[in-house]
């Protein structure tokens, strides 16, 4: 039996696993000698919810990918193209989020016949996203908005320290998109999303980072994101 000192030590160690800081310092990325990110410095503390905005080609996706590259062990990524396996069911696509945490035999048996404990964990997440009735359907049979919700469910199911999302609600109507964003905020510890819908982004996030041509133009509280800042951010190149 653990003594109290050992218990508190274990608890402290567990809490430390949930204090990863996302940090980039003077990071640059180029493709074919073309600069995409230019000396980016960004820090996101544990528990923060941050949204990246900017025109297409501003570097949002590249920045997310770089963050993921540096934090793969503690992150889940919601891809813009969903990155689902169309031949598999919704249930199995969500379970893919934790394949690396289970043994080969566990994963194989769960593929052949879904385990009750896995079903019990997956179904509530799908229900919160309004797609639980599709759990046994093939992903190929779903609409784009439904597939996007499955991609979100997979990230939530992974239970990672950091959730990264590249346009995670772009295929969902505005009202439901707001619901999904709030769910992501509630079910994540640290959250960093890239979004093209500025009004939706500013209304659901307290911290907004504006990117333009691979540079951070502003990093501000949403209350301080003015029309002047946005006009400058989205002005033609």
Backbone as a ProteinNet text record, in pm:
[ID]
protein_1_A
[PRIMARY]
XXXXXXXXXXXXXXXXXXXXXXXXXXXXXXXXXXXXXXXXXXXXXXXXXXXXXXXXXXXXXXXXXXXXXXXXXXXXXXXXXXXXXXXXXXXXXXXXXXXXXXXXXXXXXXXXXXXXXXXXXXXXXXXXXXXXXXXXXXXXXXXXXXXXXXXXXXXXXXXXXXXXXXXXXXXXXXXXXXXXXXXXXXXXXXXXXXXXXXXXXXXXXXXXXXXXXXXXXXXXXXXXXXXXXXXXXXXXX
[TERTIARY]
84.9	0	88.5	48.9	127.2	110.1	220.8	209.1	168.6	129	80.4	188.7	312	421.3	437.1	427.9	438.8	320.3	202.8	81.7	95.7	138.4	149.1	260.6	365.2	471.6	419.8	342	283	186.6	105.6	10.4	82.8	190.6	268.1	329.9	380.3	439.3	335	212.6	104.9	67.8	58.4	23.5	130.2	256.3	363.6	352.5	286.9	268.5	173.2	93.3	-5.6	37.6	167.2	216.8	315.7	294.8	381.8	357.3	464.5	457	489.9	406.4	435.6	518.3	638.3	726.4	811.6	809.2	894.3	971.4	1097.7	1179.8	1258.4	1226.4	1292.6	1291.6	1176.2	1162.8	1125.7	1200.3	1173.1	1156.1	1067.8	1044.5	1037	1104.9	1102.5	1071	999.4	973.3	1029.6	1122.5	1186.2	1242.4	1312.1	1377.1	1279.1	1150	1050.6	1013.7	1039.4	1009.4	858.9	818.5	677.6	653.5	747.5	747.4	877.7	869.5	987.5	1012.3	1108.4	1153.1	1036	955.4	838	879	834	850.3	711.2	678.9	544.6	551.5	480.7	470.8	323.8	283	147.1	159.3	111.5	122.4	15.3	39.8	-59.6	-195.8	-299.2	-433.8	-484.6	-397	-440.8	-517.6	-609.7	-685.9	-656.1	-592.5	-540.9	-591.4	-625.2	-667.6	-574.4	-538.5	-455.7	-545.9	-532.4	-609.1	-514.3	-565.1	-484.4	-532.3	-491.3	-532.8	-478.4	-535.9	-484	-339.6	-251.2	-110.9	-32.2	-96.5	-27.4	71.7	55.1	146.5	82.4	-50.9	-120.3	-99	-121.8	-106.9	37.2	130	271.7	310.8	258.9	288.6	231.8	109.3	50.9	134.3	174.6	254.1	387.9	446.3	573.6	555.4	447.7	418.5	399.7	326.6	303.8	434.2	516.9	646.7	729.6	722.3	801.5	734.3	606.6	532.2	447.2	495.8	415.3	371.7	458.9	429.5	311.4	281.7	175.3	64	54.1	-41.7	-134.7	-249.4	-341.5	-366.4	-379.7	-391.8	-521.2	-601.9	-723.5	-687.6	-681.3	-637	-749.3	-710.5	-808.5	-881.8	-811.4	-874.7	-926.3	-935.9	-991.4	-897.9	-824.5	-729.3	-795	-913.2	-984.9	-964	-997.9	-989.4	-1131.5	-1164.1	-1303.7	-1365.5	-1283.7	-1337.4	-1373.1	-1322.8	-1349.1	-1469.6	-1524.3	-1639.5	-1597.6	-1697.7	-1674	-1604	-1653.8	-1594.7	-1446.2	-1410.2	-1270	-1183.4	-1238.2	-1161.6	-1130.1	-1225.3	-1199.4	-1094.2	-1103.4	-1007.9	-865.1	-849.8	-716.2	-638.9	-711.3	-646.3	-561.4	-586.7	-510.2	-437.4	-419.6	-353.8	-217.3	-144.3	-9	-5.8	-120.8	-124.7	-165.9	-201.7	-243.9	-154.3	-154	-74.3	-137.8	-59.9	-107.8	-227.9	-223.2	-334	-462.2	-450.1	-566.1	-629.2	-546.2	-597.2	-660.7	-598.8	-653.5	-789.7	-799.7	-926.3	-1035.1	-995.7	-1092.5	-1139.5	-1055.8	-1094.4	-1193.1	-1165.7	-1252.3	-1387.7	-1383.1	-1505.6	-1483.5	-1550.8	-1530.5	-1545.2	-1448.6	-1450.4	-1552.9	-1617.9	-1720.7	-1663.2	-1542.7	-1484.5	-1451.7	-1407.6	-1379.2	-1508.9	-1612.3	-1742.3	-1794.2	-1773.5	-1820.5	-1748.7	-1625.8	-1552.1	-1578.8	-1597.2	-1614.4	-1755.2	-1856	-1994.4	-2031.4	-1994.8	-2030.6	-1969.2	-1848	-1784.3	-1861.1	-1895.3	-1972.8	-2109.5	-2168.8	-2299.6	-2290.3	-2184.3	-2167.7	-2147.9	-2105.8	-2085.5	-2201.8	-2303.4	-2423	-2409.8	-2316.3	-2297.9	-2293	-2346.2	-2340.1	-2418.3	-2524.9	-2604.1	-2528.1	-2416.3	-2333.8	-2215.7	-2209.9	-2090.4	-2049.5	-2144.7	-2112.4	-2110.4	-2135.8	-2134.9	-1992.6	-1970.3	-1840.9	-1828.9	-1709.3	-1685.2	-1718.9	-1699	-1726.8	-1873.8	-1960.6	-2103.3	-2148.1	-2056.2	-2088.8	-2072.1	-2142.9	-2124.6	-1993.3	-1951.6	-1827.8	-1831.8	-1944.6	-1956.8	-1950.3	-2011.6	-2006.8	-1866.1	-1796.3	-1658.1	-1570.1	-1596	-1517.1	-1540.3	-1662.1	-1692.5	-1622	-1612	-1541.1	-1392.8	-1337.4	-1197.9	-1177.4	-1272.7	-1267.7	-1279.4	-1371.3	-1390.2	-1261.8	-1192.1	-1067	-964.3	-955	-859.3	-896.2	-1024.3	-1069.6	-1042.8	-1070.7	-1052	-905.7	-816	-673.3	-635.3	-710.2	-685.4	-542.1	-499.8	-363.8	-354.3	-233.7	-208.1	-243.6	-210.9	-233.3	-316.2	-421.9	-498.1	-471.5	-431	-406.5	-511.7	-566.3	-669.6	-656	-656	-645.7	-784.9	-850.5	-987	-1080.4	-1092.1	-1166.8	-1318.7	-1371.8	-1518.1	-1559.7	-1471.7	-1497.5	-1615	-1648.2	-1756.6	-1885.9	-1888.5	-2003.5	-2071.5	-2203.6	-2275	-2237.2	-2244	-2192.9	-2245	-2375	-2429.7	-2368.5	-2366.5	-2308.9	-2157.9	-2095.3	-1950.4	-1914.7	-1995.4	-1972.3	-1982.5	-2078.6	-2095.5	-1973.9	-1923.1	-1805.7	-1682.7	-1667.3	-1553.4	-1557.4	-1675.2	-1687.6	-1658.7	-1698.9	-1668.2	-1517.7	-1451.3	-1305.9	-1237.7	-1285.5	-1228	-1247.8	-1366.2	-1397	-1321.4	-1297.1	-1238.2	-1087.9	-1027.3	-882.8	-817.1	-688.1	-611.3	-555.6	-474.2	-423.2	-475.2	-523.3	-588.2	-533.7	-491.2	-443.6	-508.6	-591.5	-662.5	-628.9	-633	-625.2	-764.3	-813	-948.1	-952.4	-1042.7	-1059.5	-1177.2	-1270.7	-1386.9	-1348.8	-1319.4	-1267.3	-1368.1	-1493.8	-1593.6	-1613	-1613.3	-1626.5	-1504.1	-1387.8	-1263.5	-1257.3	-1284.1	-1273.6	-1379.3	-1496.7	-1604.3	-1586.5	-1501.7	-1486.1	-1349	-1255.4	-1121.3	-1078.6	-1008.5	-962.4	-828.2	-753	-622.3	-619.7	-584.7	-585.5	-447.6	-394.4	-265	-290.4	-250.6	-269.6	-142.7	-152.2	-37.8	-55.4	54.4	52.9	186.8	184.7	306.1	415.6	375.5	472.7	522.5	463.1	505.1	386.8	415.3	310.6	293.3	175.6	147.1	95.9	21.1	-21.9	-53.8	-41.9	-74.7	-148.1	-281	-360.2	-480.1	-530	-658	-765.4	-864.8	-967.7	-1039	-1051	-1117.6	-1042	-913	-830.4	-808.3	-874.5	-862.9	-961.1	-909.3	-992.2	-1009.6	-1104.1	-1123.8	-998.5	-927.5	-803.6	-698.8	-683.8	-588.5	-625.4	-753.8	-798.7	-784.4	-813	-797.1	-651.7	-562.7	-420	-375.5	-429.9	-392.3	-434.9	-553.6	-609.4	-596.1	-517.5	-501.4	-430.4	-461.4	-396.7	-245.3	-178.9	-31.5	24.1
-119.5	0	124.6	225.6	347.5	431.1	485.6	582.2	716.2	811.7	940.4	1014.5	1005.1	1074.1	1021.3	886.9	826.8	865.5	870.3	908.6	1048	1143.3	1281.6	1296.6	1214.6	1217.4	1169.8	1059.3	1008.6	1108.6	1172.1	1271.3	1389	1431.6	1542.8	1507.3	1384.3	1341.2	1335.5	1289.1	1282.5	1422.4	1516.1	1652.9	1713.8	1676.5	1733.4	1691.7	1576.6	1531.6	1622.9	1702.1	1787.6	1933.3	1956.4	2093.6	2120.5	2055.1	2079.5	2218	2288.8	2421.2	2409.1	2468.5	2473.8	2599.3	2582	2697.9	2688.6	2793.8	2807.3	2938	2933.8	3054	3072.5	3179.8	3214.3	3097.6	3036.5	2923	2970.2	2924.1	2955.7	2825.7	2828.3	2712.8	2760.2	2687.4	2721.2	2597.3	2615.7	2510.4	2552.6	2471.5	2504.8	2646.5	2676.9	2807.3	2923.1	2889	2994.4	2998.2	3111.1	3118.2	3114.3	3023.5	3010.1	3060.9	3032.5	3090.6	3165.7	3285	3370.8	3405.8	3338.1	3367.4	3380	3275	3273	3243.2	3327.7	3304.4	3302.3	3190.6	3173.4	3082.7	3122.3	3040	3024.8	2900.8	2871	2791.6	2849.2	2785.1	2677.6	2581.9	2476.5	2535.5	2482.1	2527.9	2639.6	2697.6	2807.5	2754.7	2835.9	2807.5	2921	2887.7	2988.7	2961.3	3066.9	3051	3131.7	3071	3135.6	3179.8	3304.9	3354.4	3417.8	3439.3	3497.5	3446.3	3514.8	3476.5	3339.3	3280.6	3156	3177.6	3087.7	3101.8	3182.9	3223.3	3305.5	3224.6	3091.3	3006.8	2935.4	2942.7	2881.7	2730.6	2663.5	2517.9	2476.5	2547.3	2515.7	2534.3	2638.5	2661.2	2548.2	2507	2394.8	2268.1	2241.5	2121.3	2126.6	2243.6	2258	2235.3	2288.7	2265.9	2116.7	2050.3	1906.7	1828.3	1866.3	1799.9	1804.4	1915.5	1934.3	1878.4	1840.2	1795.6	1671.8	1583.7	1469	1379.3	1360.9	1266.9	1310.7	1438.6	1486.8	1556.6	1532.6	1606.2	1516.1	1573.1	1513.5	1618.5	1574.8	1668.9	1642.7	1747.7	1739.8	1795.4	1708.3	1748.4	1816.7	1908.4	1979.1	1883.9	1779.5	1681.8	1559.7	1572.5	1472	1354	1305.3	1194	1071.2	1037.2	918.8	802.7	682.3	563.5	533.2	563.8	555	416.1	311.7	175	127.6	196.8	155.8	229.5	174.3	236.2	361.7	438.5	557.1	515	409.7	360.8	332	257.6	220.2	340.3	436.5	557.7	636.6	641.3	710.7	635.6	503	421.3	435.7	472.6	493	595.5	685	786.9	731.6	604.9	547.2	418	392.6	267.7	250.8	359.3	350.2	324.9	330.1	310.3	167.9	90	-48.4	-145	-269.5	-370.2	-414.4	-483.5	-529.5	-621.6	-713.3	-807.3	-733.4	-638.9	-558.4	-489.1	-426	-352.6	-446	-562.7	-657.9	-710.1	-748.5	-800.9	-693.9	-570.2	-460.2	-432.4	-460.5	-445.1	-554	-676.8	-789.4	-778.1	-749.9	-734.7	-625	-509.8	-396.1	-434.4	-393.3	-421.8	-332.7	-387.4	-312.2	-189.7	-204.2	-88.9	23.4	-12.6	88.8	153.2	72.2	125.9	224	189.9	276	408.2	413.2	539.1	622.2	553.3	623.2	680.7	603.3	645.4	780.5	808	938.7	1056.6	1036.8	1144.8	1169.1	1060.6	1074.3	1135.6	1099.1	1154.6	1304.9	1348.9	1492.2	1570.3	1500	1562.5	1536.3	1467.3	1443.8	1339.5	1247.2	1143.5	1002.7	984	851.6	746.7	791.6	695.3	644.8	708.9	667.7	581.1	541.6	476.3	351.8	276.1	152	168.6	289.8	315.6	336.2	303.5	334.3	485.3	534.9	678.2	726.8	640.3	678	710.5	668.2	691.7	823	893	1014.2	1140	1245.2	1375.3	1436.7	1544	1610.2	1661.7	1720.6	1770.9	1660.3	1547.5	1433.4	1376.7	1369.2	1321.1	1413.6	1541.4	1636.3	1615.4	1585.8	1558.2	1431	1333	1209.7	1239.5	1325.6	1365.2	1436	1520.6	1588.3	1485.2	1389.7	1285.7	1206.6	1175.2	1099.3	1175.6	1305.9	1388.1	1393.2	1408	1410.1	1275.5	1166.7	1032.5	1005	1063.6	1043.7	1096.2	1194.8	1249.5	1301.2	1374.1	1426.4	1556.6	1588.8	1713.4	1834.8	1826.9	1939.1	1891	1963.3	1935.5	2048.3	2009.5	2102.5	2077.2	2182.3	2164.2	2260.7	2205.4	2286.1	2297.9	2410.2	2434.2	2320.8	2295.1	2177.1	2187.5	2305.8	2319.7	2382.4	2376.5	2444	2385.4	2257.3	2191.6	2184.6	2254.2	2249.5	2386.2	2387.5	2515.2	2597	2731.8	2820.8	2790.5	2762.1	2736.3	2610.6	2501.9	2377.2	2388.7	2470.1	2490.3	2548.9	2643.9	2702.4	2598.8	2507.9	2400.7	2309.4	2276.1	2188.9	2257.8	2386.6	2460.2	2461.1	2482.7	2483.4	2345.4	2240.7	2104.6	2080.8	2125	2109.8	2183.9	2301.9	2377.9	2305.1	2245.8	2177.2	2045.2	1977.1	1843.2	1842.7	1959.9	1967.3	2037.3	2014.1	2089	2214.8	2194.4	2306	2288.7	2398.1	2390.9	2501.1	2461.3	2557.9	2523.9	2613.9	2590.7	2698.1	2660.9	2756.5	2766.6	2889.5	2908.2	3022.1	3008.4	3115.2	3205.1	3155.3	3234.4	3323.6	3449.6	3540.6	3566	3591.2	3622.1	3504.2	3384.1	3264.3	3247.6	3271.6	3257.6	3356.3	3481.8	3585.6	3568.7	3518.8	3505.5	3384.9	3289.5	3167.9	3154.1	3242.1	3232	3364	3352.9	3472.9	3522.2	3433.8	3474.2	3447.2	3549	3541.1	3578.9	3493.3	3520	3542.2	3659.2	3691.8	3669.6	3587	3556.6	3620.5	3675	3733.1	3707.4	3640.2	3609.7	3549.1	3454.9	3381.4	3450.9	3563.1	3636.7	3660.5	3669.3	3703	3854.6	3898.6	4042.1	4091.7	4005.8	4041	3914.6	3924.9	3817.5	3887.2	3876.5	3967.2	3898.2	3958.7	3916.8	3948.4	3861.8	3880.9	4015.3	4063.4	4190.9	4307.6	4286.1	4392.8	4378.8	4280.5	4261.5	4357.3	4466.7	4571.7	4552.6	4627.9	4624.8	4672.9	4765.4	4817	4706.2	4628	4516.5	4415.3	4384.9	4284.5	4334.7	4461.3	4517.6	4509.9	4540.4	4534.4	4390.7	4298.4	4156.9	4097.6	4135.4	4074.8	4163.5	4269.2	4353.7	4275.5	4304	4230.4	4241.3	4134.1	4133.1	4213.1
0	0	0	-80.1	-87.7	38.4	89.1	196.6	136.5	218.4	167.7	89.3	133.5	64.8	-77.4	-91.7	-225	-312.8	-250.3	-325.6	-383.3	-300.5	-348.2	-451.1	-438.7	-538.9	-674.3	-671.5	-795.7	-855.8	-771.1	-819.7	-882	-816.8	-870.3	-1004.5	-1016.6	-1143.5	-1253.4	-1220.1	-1318.9	-1365.4	-1271.7	-1308.9	-1399.4	-1376.2	-1457	-1602.3	-1627.7	-1765	-1841.2	-1767.7	-1830	-1825.1	-1826.5	-1821.8	-1934.9	-2047.3	-2161.6	-2217.5	-2243.4	-2303.4	-2451.3	-2536	-2679.4	-2702.3	-2752.7	-2766	-2892.2	-2970.4	-3088	-3074.8	-3112.1	-3103.8	-3233.8	-3302.8	-3428.9	-3528	-3544.9	-3635.2	-3775.4	-3873.2	-4013.2	-4091.4	-4189.5	-4275.5	-4419.2	-4509.3	-4651.7	-4734	-4843.1	-4939.6	-5074.2	-5126.6	-5255.2	-5253.7	-5145.3	-5125.6	-5108.9	-5097.3	-5075.8	-4927.5	-4859	-4715.6	-4688.5	-4599.9	-4563	-4421.2	-4332.4	-4198.5	-4179	-4119.6	-4106.4	-3960.1	-3901.1	-3764.2	-3667	-3663.1	-3576	-3431.9	-3341.6	-3198.7	-3136.4	-3071.9	-3016.7	-2895.3	-2791.5	-2670.4	-2633.8	-2613.6	-2569.1	-2439.7	-2332.6	-2202.2	-2184.3	-2094.6	-2069.3	-2033.8	-2095.8	-2066.6	-2155.3	-2236.4	-2323.2	-2444.2	-2492.8	-2614.2	-2711.8	-2821.9	-2915	-3056.1	-3128	-3267.5	-3358	-3471.1	-3573	-3687.2	-3728.8	-3841.8	-3943.3	-4063.4	-4170.4	-4304.5	-4409.4	-4543.8	-4582.1	-4685.7	-4739.8	-4782.9	-4741	-4773.8	-4673.3	-4564.6	-4465.1	-4382.1	-4380.8	-4304.9	-4187.6	-4176.6	-4061.8	-4056.7	-4169.9	-4173.1	-4146.5	-4205.9	-4185.3	-4039.5	-3976.5	-3835.5	-3749.6	-3776.7	-3702.6	-3719.6	-3842.6	-3868	-3796	-3789.5	-3719.2	-3570.2	-3515.7	-3373.9	-3348.1	-3438.1	-3421.8	-3431.8	-3526.1	-3544.8	-3416.7	-3346.3	-3225.3	-3099.5	-3112.2	-2993.3	-3022.2	-3108.8	-3151.4	-3036.2	-2938.5	-2830.5	-2744.4	-2743.5	-2654.8	-2731.3	-2862.5	-2944.9	-3024.8	-3060	-3156.4	-3263.3	-3389	-3500.8	-3577.3	-3593	-3674.9	-3811.8	-3911.8	-4044.7	-4122.4	-4208.8	-4290.7	-4384.1	-4430.2	-4520.5	-4444	-4311.5	-4219.3	-4194.5	-4297.5	-4281.9	-4220.8	-4270.4	-4224.5	-4321.8	-4276.2	-4362	-4409.1	-4535.1	-4580.9	-4572.8	-4582.9	-4581.4	-4440.8	-4339.2	-4201.4	-4144.5	-4038.7	-3973.5	-3897.9	-3859	-3775.8	-3646.5	-3583.8	-3458.7	-3474.7	-3578.1	-3595.5	-3631.7	-3703.8	-3733.7	-3607.4	-3516.6	-3390.2	-3309.8	-3307.6	-3231.2	-3282.3	-3408.9	-3464.3	-3381	-3316.5	-3234.1	-3121.6	-3082.6	-2971.8	-3009.8	-3136.7	-3178.2	-3113.3	-3100.2	-3047	-2896.5	-2832.1	-2687.1	-2648.9	-2748.3	-2722.9	-2800.1	-2756	-2823.6	-2954.2	-3036.4	-3166.6	-3153.4	-3056.8	-3038	-2998.4	-2907.4	-2865.3	-2985.7	-3067.4	-3182.7	-3285.3	-3306.1	-3403.1	-3357.8	-3231.8	-3180.8	-3182.7	-3156.4	-3159.1	-3301.2	-3398.8	-3538.7	-3580	-3535.4	-3570.6	-3500.9	-3372.3	-3293.6	-3190.2	-3208.1	-3116.8	-2970.3	-2891.6	-2748.9	-2678.6	-2578.8	-2508.7	-2437	-2380.3	-2312	-2410.2	-2530.4	-2632.2	-2680.1	-2700.6	-2741.2	-2637.1	-2511.4	-2403.1	-2396	-2446.4	-2446.9	-2572.7	-2683.2	-2810.6	-2827	-2791.3	-2818.5	-2755.9	-2629	-2571.8	-2646.5	-2698.9	-2775.2	-2904.3	-2973.6	-3096.8	-3069.1	-2957.4	-2921.6	-2898.6	-2833.7	-2808.9	-2937.9	-3043.8	-3174.2	-3270.1	-3221.5	-3302.2	-3410.7	-3396.1	-3498.9	-3440.3	-3320.5	-3258.1	-3336.7	-3407.5	-3485	-3607.4	-3639.2	-3753.4	-3711.1	-3586.1	-3532.7	-3610.5	-3660.2	-3731.5	-3883	-3930.8	-4075	-4125.5	-4250.7	-4311.4	-4328.4	-4311	-4324.2	-4465.5	-4564.3	-4702.9	-4726.2	-4635.8	-4649.8	-4584.6	-4520.9	-4446.4	-4531.2	-4493.9	-4558	-4510.6	-4577	-4538.6	-4395.8	-4356.3	-4219.8	-4116.8	-4147.8	-4055.6	-4045.4	-4157.5	-4155.3	-4071	-4081.7	-4003.4	-3853.3	-3816.4	-3676.3	-3627.8	-3715	-3679.7	-3656.9	-3739.4	-3722.2	-3588.8	-3551.9	-3422.2	-3309.7	-3325.7	-3223.8	-3201.4	-3309.5	-3297.6	-3214.9	-3237.5	-3162.4	-3014.5	-2986.1	-2847.3	-2780.5	-2854.2	-2799.9	-2765.5	-2840.2	-2812.9	-2674.1	-2625.3	-2491.4	-2478.1	-2579.6	-2581.8	-2502.4	-2462.8	-2390.7	-2477	-2605	-2696.7	-2815.4	-2847.7	-2969.5	-3068.4	-3189.6	-3298.7	-3406	-3463.3	-3563.8	-3679.4	-3801.9	-3922.6	-3985.2	-3964.3	-4013.5	-3970.4	-3839.7	-3793.6	-3803.5	-3836.6	-3847.7	-3980.4	-4079	-4206.8	-4284	-4259.3	-4332.6	-4251.5	-4137.5	-4047	-4046.2	-4040.7	-4042.7	-3919.2	-3929.9	-3823.9	-3683.8	-3670.9	-3537.7	-3476.5	-3554.4	-3505.4	-3489.6	-3574.5	-3563.1	-3427.3	-3380.2	-3249.2	-3138.6	-3152	-3053.8	-3052.2	-3171.2	-3180.5	-3121.1	-3148	-3092.7	-2939.5	-2884.5	-2739.3	-2681.2	-2753.2	-2708.4	-2710.1	-2816	-2823.4	-2708.8	-2677.9	-2566.6	-2434.7	-2417.9	-2292.6	-2278.5	-2391.1	-2387.1	-2414.2	-2424.3	-2446.7	-2329.3	-2314.4	-2214.2	-2280.2	-2381.6	-2460.8	-2602.9	-2661.7	-2793	-2883.4	-3004.7	-3103.8	-3237	-3287.5	-3412.6	-3514.6	-3641.6	-3752.2	-3813	-3832.3	-3884	-3985	-4083.5	-4181.4	-4147.1	-4065	-4025.8	-3907.6	-3938	-3836.4	-3725.1	-3761.1	-3658.8	-3564	-3618.1	-3535.3	-3445.8	-3502	-3426.7	-3310.3	-3338.6	-3236.1	-3127.2	-3165.1	-3066.7	-2974.7	-3013.2	-2931.6	-2866.2	-2898.4	-2841	-2778.4	-2667	-2597.9	-2650.5	-2715.6	-2769.7	-2919.2	-2995.6	-3141.5	-3194.8	-3281.3	-3345.4	-3494	-3544.2	-3684.6	-3765.3	-3869.9	-3955.6	-4092.4	-4144	-4277.9	-4344.5	-4457.9	-4535.1	-4448.1	-4363	-4283.3	-4158.8	-4123	-4004.5	-3912.1	-3782.2	-3686	-3684.9	-3727.1	-3730.3	-3595.9	-3527	-3391.8	-3313.3	-3183.4	-3089.6	-2976.8	-2977.7	-2896.5	-2832.6	-2725.8	-2671.1	-2774.2	-2785.4	-2887.9	-2872.8	-2749.6	-2726.2	-2789.7	-2816.5	-2873.9	-3024.1	-3084.7	-3229	-3297.4	-3346.9	-3404.8	-3555.5	-3611.6	-3756.4	-3829	-3768.4	-3829.5	-3839.1	-3730.5	-3732	-3839.5	-3849.4	-3945.5	-4088.8	-4111.4	-4245.3	-4289.9	-4197.7	-4229	-4251.9	-4171.2	-4182.4	-4316.4	-4363.3	-4483.9	-4609.2	-4601.5	-4720	-4829.7	-4955.4	-5066.3	-5060.4	-5094.2	-5092.2	-5209
[MASK]
+++++++++++++++++++++++++++++++++++++++++++++++++++++++++++++++++++++++++++++++++++++++++++++++++++++++++++++++++++++++++++++++++++++++++++++++++++++++++++++++++++++++++++++++++++++++++++++++++++++++++++++++++++++++++++++++++++++++++++++

